[in-house]
Amino acid sequence: EAVFCFIVILMLQFVAMNYMKPDLTGADPVVARRVMQTMVIQQLTMIACPAVFMGLLLTTSLRATFRLRMPSLSSMLMGVGLAVLAHPLSVEISSFVVEYGFLPAPPEEGLARISKLLSSNDLPPWLIVTVFAVTPAICEELAFRGFILSGLARGGRLKVAIIVSSLMFGIIHMIPQQAFNAALLGLVLGLLAVH
């Protein structure tokens, strides 16, 4: 069921790449809002919905499947600490693999467009944080550290489940540099979710 959920999400991602391209014509604030609307719709419909739908249909405890419990104070502090430590490390590792030719450099056009969108004065900061951080965090965690990790761990092979779910998490990001980063951070997030 977990592998099937991943395949559904992956297929929906391919559909999104081909058919859910935002209309990039018009004034910059209008284009930025279209891009952000498309991103939110994609996260909700193509990542969160398959996992939640399968969780509702195929599991007996949504709370256990999606790991919906209040973390301890030590777990929350560990999560904050890992975020502070893992981000710079992941940036350095990504730079290293691109610099030494293990992965191609990301396309400059895409980086420039994202940078321009994020630095826009026309959009409120809370909206940018919601679209680029909060929505993906919730949707991707429900799918990958919720339904998929729980499903893979049912056989009692928790280490294998964490590794496989982190690889799936990397694959779903599709851009090689982002996939590499996501897989590494997926390991950390999987360990944190299990803890």
Salt bridges, closest charged atoms under 4 A:
ASP23 OD2 - ARG34 NH1 3.54
ASP28 OD2 - LYS116 NZ 3.11
GLU109 OE2 - ARG113 NH2 3.31
GLU140 OE2 - HIS173 NE2 3.74
GLU141 OE2 - ARG145 NH2 2.76
